[in-house]
Amino acid sequence: MAKKNKGLLHKTFAAARAAVKLGDKDKARDLFDFMIYTIAHERWENDVQVTDEMEDVRVGVWLERAWYGLENNDLLL
């Protein structure tokens, strides 16, 4: 089985989780916000729907990951 390259959202999510573990709340918040912005931009520019996939994951799941990351780690402003 060929190994799939991880895209921008996968890398950003991993970096945000790592920042949370290190206690760098500002960086984690910025990364989760960047995920939301990236998805919003794709939805605006390319009419991507919540049920569509980006990087082999549904857009709705990406949004949940970003929002839960913000909420569960007290990163909401």
C-alpha positions as CSV (number, residue, x, y, z in Angstrom):
1,M,0.0,0.0,0.0
2,A,1.4,3.4,-1.0
3,K,1.9,6.0,1.7
4,K,-0.3,9.0,1.2
5,N,1.3,12.5,1.6
6,K,-0.4,14.6,4.2
7,G,-1.8,17.9,3.1
8,L,-2.0,21.3,4.7
9,L,-4.9,20.6,6.9
10,H,-3.4,17.3,8.3
11,K,-0.1,19.1,9.0
12,T,-1.8,22.1,10.6
13,F,-4.0,19.9,12.8
14,A,-0.9,17.9,13.9
15,A,1.0,21.1,14.7
16,A,-2.0,22.5,16.6
17,R,-2.2,19.4,18.8
18,A,1.5,19.5,19.4
19,A,1.3,23.2,20.5
20,V,-1.5,22.3,22.9
21,K,0.7,19.6,24.4
22,L,3.5,22.0,24.8
23,G,1.3,24.6,26.4
24,D,1.7,27.2,23.6
25,K,-1.9,28.3,23.6
26,D,-1.4,31.3,21.2
27,K,0.2,29.1,18.5
28,A,-2.4,26.4,19.0
29,R,-5.2,29.0,18.7
30,D,-3.7,30.5,15.5
31,L,-3.3,27.1,13.9
32,F,-6.9,26.0,14.7
33,D,-8.1,29.4,13.4
34,F,-6.0,28.9,10.3
35,M,-7.8,25.5,9.7
36,I,-11.2,27.2,9.9
37,Y,-10.0,30.0,7.5
38,T,-8.6,27.5,5.0
39,I,-11.9,25.6,4.9
40,A,-13.9,28.9,4.7
41,H,-11.8,30.1,1.8
42,E,-12.3,26.8,-0.1
43,R,-16.0,26.9,0.5
44,W,-16.2,30.5,-0.7
45,E,-13.9,30.2,-3.8
46,N,-14.8,26.7,-4.9
47,D,-18.3,26.1,-3.5
48,V,-17.1,23.2,-1.4
49,Q,-19.9,21.7,0.7
50,V,-19.7,20.3,4.2
51,T,-20.2,16.8,2.8
52,D,-17.4,17.2,0.3
53,E,-13.9,15.9,1.1
54,M,-10.6,17.7,1.5
55,E,-7.5,15.6,1.9
56,D,-9.7,12.4,2.1
57,V,-11.7,13.8,5.1
58,R,-15.1,15.3,5.0
59,V,-15.1,19.1,5.4
60,G,-17.6,18.8,8.3
61,V,-15.1,16.6,10.2
62,W,-12.3,19.2,9.6
63,L,-14.5,21.9,11.0
64,E,-15.4,19.8,14.1
65,R,-11.7,19.1,14.7
66,A,-10.9,22.7,14.6
67,W,-13.8,23.9,16.7
68,Y,-13.4,21.1,19.3
69,G,-9.7,21.9,19.5
70,L,-10.5,25.5,20.3
71,E,-13.3,24.7,22.8
72,N,-11.8,21.7,24.6
73,N,-8.5,23.5,25.2
74,D,-10.0,26.8,26.4
75,L,-8.7,28.7,23.4
76,L,-11.8,30.7,22.5
77,L,-11.4,34.4,22.9
